[in-house]
């Protein structure tokens, strides 16, 4: 049975103090491990947070890079946790180790503390040869000295304080960042801890303009891409494209306005994606989708003119050629496109669009409009992709008014002076752009030598042959007619009166037709004697002109006889040839003058015929003897003589001179014969004029005798109660 020795009270108190001191030291050590481990973890967390924030915000890391960075941070944290917290906490801290730690910092212990700890823990029954009393004495001495030992220095308080301060600083920095910049801290946590795809806010925000989920581009067209920049507007924005066929590239965009950039890409061979970047701004990828434009496969344009024109509908051709349409014409449009349409319309060069109605299938369209102004029209259809057709069918209309008809009367074979029994031949011409309804003639006469025809004198309808042949709807009517004063509806015309003729044309416009009037053709009625005097004067002028021509022809013959033949050995051969060529040209000029005389004389004879001055047989004889020879010699002898003279100038043969002289002489004989005919006609006219003068004298004498007889009767028998008898005058 063992006996337990109870130590005295003082010794027991010292032992408990030692135990408490070592236990407290053990707690300080563990608290220091926690402080240092936690400080290292917080420092690592702060460093990783700052590094990831800077890298991610600057480089805008993709998901994979952020995942790698997060893995590296977690790995470093686990290593720090194991090396600086878990492993140190698993280390056992026996009293002996604590005693050695105190002795390392307390020189006064001098290995007494470790000995006391070992002696106190030793089993008294197994002390062996060691002095039990000595061991207890050492323990008592150490325990007595414990309050004065610096056991607290066994733990590096400065190091623990630094790590604790670092941990507090990390917590303060992270807490302040989260409190002051919650959006930034939250976004960082989402991107770097939760690996979210949410983007960092950018100073420059770029977005595609007028583009939805995809940019639908007409196939074969250039691609216009617009980007708008907000925030900090960069100096340059670049557009990157990657096509499905492998092609890629980058285009610099052009700044066109405040923050607006545009780029023009050539027609793309395939679809792809676009992305624009500038400054720190970056747009999302935009898909390019190539879509075909709508086309118009079936198109019909029909012009429906107003009903009064009485014309069937006409097709309007496409192109730049103007199509003339009457004002009020209705244009019908029908067509069909290759795609379902959103809208269809006619687009004039100026003015408002004309909307066309879509049919049930969405591809067909139709409509009508009445053009009010001339111009070009394009047909535009827009499909569901808001793409318009290109090229657009085009046509040009010229809207014209239904103008009044035009009419003209061109008299022929008469002059401004005519006899009361004249016939007036001429050409009637009437036109209307949309068809004539009727053509008529009007005339009015009046006035005298001292009083002109009143401006308000009535126009009387006049029957002219050929006017009843106007075809319905004819746009042009031309006919030859003759207005004969003998037996006309105008009654008897007297000398010195004025006669005016005009043509009247009517169209078919509704509700009232339009009237077109020709310019009046005005004639002065004269006696046969006065007209003959004028024609005789004109005949004399033509005769004198023919005499001059004959004289020039004689001079030409003399020159032809005098000019030497242009022989090769003659130094003046070239000059002589030039003179002969000039002589040949002169013959052609003389021929033209002869023809002019013949035409003028023919006009004089035609006036005689139309004014009924001579019998037709007389006029035909004069045409045969005067006009026909002049026209023949102008067409035959004079050109032939000119050719012969030119041949003589070239060849220089004397035989050629003789041939040319013979031709000129033949022409001269014809002219002399015609001159004799002219002189005979003038002599006959003079005789006729003398006879008329004798008749006028006889008529005047008879009138004087009648007046004298009445005067004598009045003196003898008094005034005659009845009207004076008059005898008819000789006509």
Residue pairs with C-beta under 8 A, 6 or more apart in sequence:
7 15
11 140
11 143
14 140
14 143
14 144
14 146
15 120
15 139
15 143
17 143
17 146
17 147
18 116
18 117
18 120
18 142
18 143
18 146
21 146
21 151
22 95
22 98
22 99
22 117
25 98
25 101
25 102
25 151
25 152
25 154
25 155
26 93
26 98
28 152
28 155
29 93
29 98
29 101
29 154
29 155
30 89
30 93
31 160
32 155
32 156
32 159
32 160
33 84
33 85
33 88
33 89
34 85
34 89
35 160
35 163
35 164
35 167
36 84
36 159
36 160
36 163
37 80
37 81
37 84
37 85
37 88
38 85
38 163
38 167
39 162
39 163
39 164
39 166
39 167
39 170
40 80
40 84
40 85
40 163
41 77
41 80
41 81
41 84
41 85
42 166
42 167
42 170
42 171
43 166
43 167
43 170
44 73
44 76
44 77
44 80
45 73
45 77
45 170
45 174
46 170
46 173
46 174
48 69
48 72
48 73
48 76
48 77
49 174
49 188
51 69
52 66
52 69
52 70
52 73
52 188
52 192
53 188
53 192
55 61
55 69
56 66
56 69
56 188
56 191
56 192
56 200
57 188
57 200
59 65
60 199
60 200
61 69
63 195
63 197
66 191
66 192
66 195
67 195
69 192
70 192
70 193
70 195
95 117
95 121
96 114
96 117
96 118
98 154
99 109
99 113
99 114
99 116
99 117
100 114
101 154
101 155
102 109
102 113
102 149
102 150
102 151
102 153
102 154
103 109
103 110
103 111
103 113
103 114
104 154
105 150
105 153
105 154
106 113
106 149
106 150
106 151
106 153
106 154
108 145
108 148
108 149
109 142
109 149
112 138
112 141
112 142
112 145
113 142
113 149
115 138
115 142
116 138
116 139
116 141
116 142
116 143
119 135
119 136
119 138
119 139
120 139
122 135
124 132
127 135
177 184
177 185
178 185
187 198
187 200
187 201
190 196
190 198
191 198
191 200
202 231
202 279
202 280
202 281
202 282
203 231
203 232
203 279
203 280
203 281
204 229
204 230
204 231
204 232
204 233
204 234
204 278
204 279
204 280
204 281
205 229
205 230
205 231
205 281
206 227
206 228
206 229
206 237
206 276
206 277
206 278
206 281
206 282
206 283
207 227
207 228
207 230
207 283
208 215
208 225
208 226
208 227
208 274
208 276
208 283
208 286
209 226
209 227
209 228
209 260
210 226
211 286
213 287
214 286
214 287
214 288
214 289
215 223
215 225
215 274
215 286
215 287
215 288
215 289
216 289
216 291
216 385
216 387
217 223
217 268
217 288
217 289
217 290
217 291
218 290
218 291
218 292
218 293
218 387
218 390
219 267
219 290
219 291
219 292
219 293
220 267
220 293
221 267
221 293
221 390
222 264
222 265
222 266
222 267
223 264
223 265
223 266
223 267
223 268
223 288
224 262
224 263
224 264
224 265
225 239
225 253
225 262
225 263
225 264
225 265
225 274
225 276
226 260
226 261
226 262
227 237
227 239
227 253
227 260
227 261
227 262
227 263
227 276
227 283
228 259
228 260
228 261
229 237
229 259
229 260
229 261
229 278
229 279
229 281
230 259
231 281
232 279
233 258
233 259
233 279
234 278
234 279
234 281
235 255
236 252
236 253
236 278
237 252
237 253
237 255
237 261
237 276
237 277
237 278
237 281
238 250
238 251
238 252
238 253
238 276
238 277
238 278
239 250
239 251
239 252
239 253
239 263
239 265
239 274
239 275
239 276
240 248
240 249
240 250
240 274
240 275
240 276
240 277
241 248
241 249
241 250
241 251
241 265
241 272
241 273
241 274
241 275
241 288
242 248
242 272
242 273
243 268
243 269
243 270
243 271
243 272
243 288
244 270
244 271
244 272
245 269
245 270
247 269
247 270
247 272
248 272
251 263
251 265
252 263
253 261
253 262
253 263
253 276
253 278
254 261
254 262
254 263
255 261
256 262
261 276
261 278
268 288
268 290
270 290
271 287
271 288
271 289
271 290
272 287
272 288
273 285
273 286
273 287
273 288
274 283
274 285
274 286
274 287
274 288
275 282
275 283
275 284
275 285
275 286
276 282
276 283
277 283
291 385
291 387
292 338
292 339
293 383
293 387
293 388
293 389
293 390
294 337
294 338
294 339
294 341
294 381
294 382
294 383
294 387
294 388
294 389
295 337
295 338
295 339
295 389
296 335
296 336
296 337
296 338
296 379
296 381
296 389
296 393
297 336
297 337
297 338
298 334
298 335
298 336
299 318
299 333
299 334
299 335
299 379
299 393
300 315
300 332
300 333
300 334
300 335
301 315
301 316
301 318
301 331
301 332
301 333
301 395
302 313
302 314
302 315
302 316
302 331
302 332
302 334
303 313
303 314
303 315
303 316
303 323
303 325
303 329
303 330
303 331
304 313
304 329
304 330
304 331
304 332
305 311
305 313
305 314
305 325
305 326
305 328
305 329
305 434
306 326
306 328
306 329
306 510
307 510
308 508
308 509
308 510
309 326
309 434
309 435
309 508
310 435
310 472
310 473
310 508
311 473
313 332
316 323
316 325
316 331
316 395
316 397
317 323
317 395
318 393
318 394
318 395
319 394
319 395
319 396
320 376
320 394
320 396
321 396
322 374
322 396
322 397
322 398
323 395
323 396
323 397
323 398
324 398
324 400
325 331
325 371
325 397
325 398
325 399
325 400
326 399
326 400
326 401
326 402
326 434
327 372
327 399
327 400
327 401
327 402
328 370
329 370
329 371
329 399
330 368
330 369
330 370
331 368
331 369
331 370
331 371
331 397
332 366
332 367
332 368
333 346
333 356
333 365
333 366
333 367
333 368
333 369
333 379
334 364
334 365
334 366
335 344
335 364
335 365
335 366
335 379
336 363
336 364
336 365
337 344
337 363
337 364
337 365
337 381
337 383
337 389
338 363
339 363
339 383
339 384
340 361
340 362
340 363
340 383
340 384
341 358
341 362
341 363
341 365
341 381
341 382
341 383
341 384
342 382
342 383
342 384
342 386
343 355
343 358
343 381
343 382
344 355
344 356
344 358
344 365
344 367
344 379
344 380
344 381
344 382
345 353
345 354
345 355
345 356
345 379
345 380
346 353
346 354
346 356
346 367
346 369
346 377
346 378
346 379
346 380
347 353
347 377
347 378
347 379
347 380
347 392
348 354
348 373
348 375
348 376
348 377
349 375
349 376
349 377
350 373
350 375
351 373
351 375
354 367
354 369
355 367
356 365
356 366
356 367
357 365
357 366
357 367
358 364
358 365
359 365
359 366
365 381
371 377
371 397
371 399
372 399
373 399
374 397
374 398
374 399
375 396
375 397
376 394
376 395
376 396
376 397
377 394
377 395
377 396
377 397
378 392
378 393
378 394
379 389
379 392
379 393
379 394
380 388
380 389
380 392
381 388
381 389
382 388
400 433
402 433
402 434
402 507
402 509
402 514
403 432
403 433
403 514
404 507
404 514
404 515
404 516
405 430
405 431
405 432
405 436
405 505
405 506
405 507
405 514
405 515
405 516
406 430
406 431
406 432
406 505
406 516
407 428
407 429
407 430
407 431
407 439
407 502
407 503
407 504
407 505
407 516
407 517
407 518
408 428
408 429
408 430
408 503
408 518
408 519
409 426
409 427
409 428
409 429
409 441
409 501
409 502
409 503
409 518
409 521
410 426
410 427
410 429
411 424
411 425
411 426
411 501
411 521
412 425
412 426
412 427
412 606
413 425
413 603
413 606
413 607
413 609
413 610
414 422
414 424
414 425
414 523
414 606
414 607
414 610
414 611
415 534
415 607
416 522
416 523
416 524
417 523
417 524
417 525
417 526
417 530
417 531
417 534
418 424
418 485
418 499
418 523
418 524
418 525
418 526
418 531
418 610
418 611
419 485
419 525
419 526
419 527
419 528
419 531
419 611
419 612
419 613
420 485
420 492
420 493
420 494
420 495
420 525
421 485
421 486
421 611
421 612
422 485
422 610
422 611
422 612
423 482
423 483
423 484
423 485
423 486
423 610
423 612
424 482
424 483
424 484
424 485
424 501
424 523
424 610
425 480
425 481
425 482
425 483
425 610
426 480
426 481
426 482
426 483
426 521
427 478
427 479
427 480
427 481
428 439
428 441
428 464
428 466
428 467
428 477
428 478
428 479
428 480
428 481
428 503
429 476
429 477
429 478
430 436
430 439
430 470
430 476
430 477
430 478
430 503
430 505
430 516
431 475
431 476
431 477
431 505
432 475
432 505
432 507
432 516
433 475
434 475
434 507
434 508
434 509
435 472
435 473
435 474
435 475
435 507
435 508
436 470
436 473
436 474
436 475
436 477
436 505
436 506
436 507
436 508
437 472
437 506
437 507
437 508
437 513
438 470
438 505
438 506
439 467
439 470
439 477
439 503
439 504
439 505
439 506
440 461
440 462
440 467
440 503
440 504
440 505
440 506
441 461
441 462
441 463
441 464
441 467
441 483
441 501
441 502
441 503
441 504
442 459
442 460
442 461
442 462
442 501
442 502
442 503
442 504
443 459
443 460
443 462
443 483
443 488
443 490
443 499
443 500
443 501
443 502
444 453
444 457
444 458
444 459
444 460
444 499
444 500
445 453
445 490
445 493
445 497
445 498
445 499
445 500
445 525
446 453
446 454
446 457
446 497
446 498
447 453
447 454
447 496
447 497
447 498
448 494
448 496
448 497
449 496
452 498
453 497
453 498
453 500
459 502
460 489
460 490
461 489
462 483
462 488
462 489
462 490
462 501
463 489
464 481
464 482
464 483
465 481
465 482
466 479
466 480
466 481
467 479
467 481
469 477
469 479
470 477
471 477
473 508
477 505
483 501
485 493
485 499
490 499
493 499
493 525
494 525
495 525
495 526
495 527
495 530
496 524
496 525
496 526
497 524
497 525
498 522
498 523
498 524
498 525
499 522
499 523
499 524
499 525
500 520
500 521
500 522
500 523
501 520
501 521
501 523
502 517
502 518
502 519
502 520
502 521
503 517
503 518
504 515
504 516
504 517
504 518
505 515
505 516
505 517
506 513
506 514
506 515
506 516
507 513
507 514
507 516
528 611
528 613
529 689
529 692
531 607
531 611
531 613
532 613
532 685
532 688
532 689
533 689
535 604
535 607
535 608
535 613
536 682
536 685
538 600
538 604
539 601
539 604
539 678
539 681
539 682
539 685
540 682
542 597
542 600
542 601
542 604
542 678
543 675
543 678
543 679
543 682
545 593
545 597
546 594
546 597
546 630
546 671
546 674
546 675
546 678
547 675
549 590
549 593
549 594
549 597
549 671
550 668
550 671
550 672
550 675
552 586
552 590
553 590
553 664
553 667
553 668
553 671
554 668
556 583
556 586
556 587
556 590
556 664
557 661
557 664
557 665
557 668
559 579
559 583
560 580
560 583
560 645
560 657
560 660
560 661
560 664
561 657
561 661
563 576
563 579
563 580
563 583
564 570
564 572
564 576
565 576
565 648
565 652
565 653
565 654
565 657
566 573
566 574
566 576
566 577
566 580
566 649
566 652
567 573
567 652
568 652
570 576
573 652
576 649
577 649
577 650
577 652
578 649
580 645
580 646
580 648
580 649
581 645
581 646
581 649
583 645
584 642
584 643
584 645
584 646
584 649
585 642
587 638
587 639
587 641
587 642
587 645
587 664
588 638
588 639
588 642
590 638
591 633
591 634
591 635
591 637
591 638
591 639
591 642
592 634
594 630
594 633
594 634
594 638
594 671
595 630
595 631
595 634
595 635
597 630
598 626
598 627
598 630
598 631
598 634
599 631
601 626
601 627
601 630
602 623
602 627
605 619
605 622
605 623
605 626
605 627
608 614
608 619
609 616
609 619
622 677
622 681
625 674
625 677
626 674
626 677
626 678
626 681
629 670
629 673
629 674
630 670
630 674
632 670
633 667
633 670
633 671
637 663
637 664
637 666
637 667
637 670
638 667
640 663
641 660
641 663
641 664
641 667
644 656
644 659
644 660
644 663
645 660
647 656
648 656
648 657
648 659
648 660
695 730
698 730
699 729
699 730
706 726
706 727
710 720
710 724
713 720
714 720
